[in-house]
Amino acid sequence: MELIKVMEQYRTQGKCITYLEKQRWNNLPTCPYCGSTRSTRKRKEYRYTCHACGRSYSVLVGTIFESTRLPINKWFIAICLILNAKKGISSLQLARDLEVNKNTAWYLQKRIRQAMQDNDSMLGGIVEIDETYVGGSLTNKDQITKVNSGKFHRTGMEHKVPILGMLEKGGRVKLKILNKAWGQEIKPLVKMYIDKNSTIVTDGFGAYFGLDKVFDKHVVLNHSANEWKKDNYSLSTLEGYWTILKRAITGQYHKITRKHLQDYLNELTFKHNNKKENMFNMLINNLLLKDYAFS
């Protein structure tokens, strides 16, 4: 949904509440405490009294919006700004656009990203699988820092965070952070998220060894021998997606801790996987679910 359209359509708190009532209840007020649909609207706008349990409620009860002090229309604008930014938007930029402080903007982003969690659906068809690493380089660090990091004499990747990518040809993508890029972590994820009747395409990394016994077909590209394509199979689509990921991190967020990295990955995959859908409605519906109402 376009930002201008949202600002015009939901410029007041009342219009936002009316929209949320339609999305959550289909305009039939339902008590969040007992589930009864027998209620009366109170004199106070947008609140109801349940005839079954006698409690007062609004559409915000049990959702992420219940205890917020920020006007709902600013939540809506924040959602649009985040969805419209292909490579993401920093909390500082969001704070300027919403005219709030950076802590409030970061809070908004965190909650919205957690409503972008993967639905654990399976990938199928031809699926490209690859891994990448994100994190700063030790190249320009002084020798003491390198030695103290314990990575001075290693390959140069151990201090970075490994990410496993699985991309369905012409379809969805899944990104999962790893503690270590090795078969003990990679294989269970591949088996969990990819249908066994699929054709998987990987490079010659040893962590993928043995997957030919699990999936219908396993195409291995030997990059060390400059084999980048075999018949119509390659890893070019996923490798191109890594560019988007790294530009988002270095260009927008600059620094992301491991603790929050999966949330950022969820944002990127949500926007990629649902680009043909009404992402605004999808995200609002997720935020209205009780499972997303956390402190």
ABEGO torsion letter per residue (X at the ends): XBAAAAAAABABAAAAAAAAAAAAAGGBBBBAAAGBABBBBBABBGBBBBAAAGBBBBAABGBAAAABABBAAAAAAAAAAAAABAAEBBAAAAAAAAGBBAAAAAAAAAAAAAAABBAGBBBBEBBBBBBBBBEBBAAABBAAAAAAAGAAABAGAAABBBBBBBBBBGBBBBBBBBABBBAAAAAAAAAAABBAABBBBBBABAAABGAAAABABBBBBBAAAGBABBEABBAAAAAAAAAAAAAAAAAAAGBBBAAAAAAAAAAAAAAAAAAABBAAAAAAAAAABAAABBX
